[in-house]
Amino acid sequence: MKNVILKPVFFFSTLLIISCSLLLPACNISPTDNTSSVQIAEEAYTYGLPLVLVDITRRQRLNTWSQTGMNRFNHDTVLPDHTFRDFVRPNVDTLYSNAFLDLSGGPIELSLPNTDGRFHMMQLMDAYTNVFGSPGTRTEETNGKFVISGPGFTGPAAYRSLTNYVWILGRTLVNSGDNVAVDVVPLMNQYTLTRLTPDSPFAEEAGPDISMSYDANTVVAGMPIDVFFNYLNHLMVINPPSAADNSTVKRMAKIGIAPGAAFNLADFSSSEQSAMLGIPQKLIPGLMMNAQQFFTTVNGWSSK
């Protein structure tokens, strides 16, 4: 498969992604160590960026897809071309299948058909963009049923996500000479998702108003810092951080960034407020530079 790499604002694969899973209430805003409130806020911004970006992407896609909601597949039926901007590094001979899962109500079963050797792969990403599974021909996990569970489920499961929201990014190869409508789309329609417990209608949690016209990167870059942090606080309730980063969670909680907490910019000095308001403009260029160093740019196109 040929890879064409576009120029996004952020590269998910090279962002600093720190997962944590300890729910902590917000403590007093004065750090007890030598780390300043502004330094903690910068760390929290880097930490929370993948979670916020993915959720904005989820909301925008669900708003765009017709007759598709959570726990259901949306299949592309046309190969991507040079105008494709949905995500980085699209394969030009691959059709994509997308689904966003809500595992808070119980596990969901992914069913994959027999593709007679045709390449297909379901990339499973948690809400922090960590890949925790990829059933399909690449891993020889095909023509079967795979249970995907969230953090609160203790029964048997093929794949366990640390978060309740999961993004499935599926790929199905289109061979030379294929009639897409006849040879590929009917196969993709056999990819199914079934909740294993009594289903209930998904209710979108309250969140900030976001633009459905601009891409997720642009929306995040323009989001005021207090809106960003309170959005992060909201998302960490249903997508708890991982226990591996308790120290990060504890530091963030000192300034009001924790699952269900309220971040209040007015609690800080004027100089701290000014520095925090400038965090997106300060950090985003550096994140872009760190991402770009892994690629070679020729005529505006990046490749590895």
C-alpha positions, 0 to 999 in steps of 0.5 A: 500500500502506498502512503501519502502524508499530508500536513496536519497541525498535530501528529497524533503519533508523535505527541507526548501522550501521558495516560493516568488513571487515578481520580483525584479531587482538585486540591489547593492551587498552590503547588507544594513542590518547586513546580510552578502553577504555570509549569503544571499548566503547561504539562497538563496542556500537553497531557490533555491535548490528545484527549481533547483533540480526539473528542472534538474529532468524534463530535465533528464526525458524528455531526457529519455522518448521516444515519450514524451515531456512537457504536456504529460503523461509517464506511468510506466508499471512495478512495482518498485523493490529494484533497483528503484531510481527515487524518494523517498518512492516508493509504491511497489504495485503502477504504476507511471504516470509522466507529466511535464506541461508548463502553460505559454501558458494557462491552461491545462485540466486533465481528469481522467476516472472512475476507478471503485474504484481502487485507483489512485491519481495525485499529483500536485507539483509546480516548488518549490515542493509545493503540491497544489492538489491531484485529485483522489480517495483519495479526491473523485475527480475522473471520471472528468475533472480538469483545472490546471492553472498557475499564469497568468490565471484569468479564472475558474480553479480547481487547480491554480499553483503559477508557470508555470512549474508543475510536476504531479506524478500519482499513480495507484494501482495494486491489487493482482492478476491483470494482469498489461497489461490488468487490469491497463495499459489501464486505465492509458492510459485514463489519458489525458492532453489537453491544453485549448488554442491554443497550440504552440510547447514547446521550452526549455529555455537556461540553463546550460549543465547538465549530463544525466547520473548522478542523479539530486542530484549528478548533483546539488551537483557538480554544481559551485555556480555561475552556480547554482545561474544563473540557479536559476535566469533563472528559477525564470523568468518562475516560479516566487517566491511567494509574501509570501516571499518578504523579502527573495527575496529582500535580495537575490536581493542584491547580484544579485540573482533575476529573470532574474538577473546575479550573478557575483562571481567576484563582491565579495571579495576573502574571500567572493568568497571562502566562497560562493564556499564552500556553497554546501559542507557546506550546503548539509550534514546539509540538509541531517542530518535534513532530516534523523532525521525524519526517522529510519534507519535499515540495510541501509533502512530508514523508518518512 
